Amino acid sequence: MEKAFVLIHTETGKENDVLKELKKIEGVEEAFIVHGGYDIVAKLVAKNIEKLKEIVYSGRLKKIDGIFATRTLIVL
């Protein structure tokens, strides 16, 4: 299994809405609201790197209303 963590900045006050939508996406195994430099951390899991890239780069995450910016960390 391939894994990645996505660090997400949301618009102010949109954290709960974004979290709810994230959890609907296939491959998002866990997601949490956090304090610090980012608003949400999501753990993605896919059966291979191609599927993982599809989740990350298809734009499905960035199409969620309220997401301002993301940073993806692919686990080696």
Buried (B, 14 or more C-beta within 10 A) or exposed (E): EBBBBBBBBBEEEBBEBBBEBBEEBEBBEEBEBEEEEBBBBBBBBBEEEEBBBBBBEEEBBEEBEBBEEBEBEBEE
